């Protein structure tokens, strides 16, 4: 993934969105505003190394 890229992926057939930060951290939610607020809060969310077992926050 290139530096500085933020992504929001939609899960087809659901209202679930997954935000993926350029640092590799992920979060799932149904509210797009919540996902973007979380993405733009970097570095205030945990980095992937801080997540236990690759569990996404959400």
HELIX and SHEET records of a PDB file:
HELIX    1   1 UNK A   32  UNK A   40  1                                   9    
HELIX    2   2 UNK A   48  UNK A   50  5                                   3    
HELIX    3   3 UNK A   52  UNK A   54  5                                   3    
SHEET    1   A 3 UNK A   7  UNK A  10  0                                        
SHEET    2   A 3 UNK A  17  UNK A  20 -1                                        
SHEET    3   A 3 UNK A  26  UNK A  29 -1                                        
END                                                                             
